[in-house]
């Protein structure tokens, strides 16, 4: 399995709108990625958010990175302060 974590920064006043766009627009999209297993979005309420996606293989994880970049560019870029930090790697321990 492979996982991708993306860490975002935005103005806290935009949190609810970002949450809605992720829930209604991105989640249905990411579910279609190759080897999709799970996706989570968290909002700290303080202008930071993070996503955590799990995929069966690196190809699915890579596809998710491109899907997220495209979605952010098309739907969220005006709400983000900077580009996200992306961490991707093989899952080596889980329950």
Buried (B, 14 or more C-beta within 10 A) or exposed (E): BBBBBBEBBBEEEBBEEBBEBBEEBBBEBBEEBEBBBEBEBEBEEEBBBBBBBBBBEBEBBBBBBEBBBEBBEEBBEEBBEEEBEBEBEEEEEEE
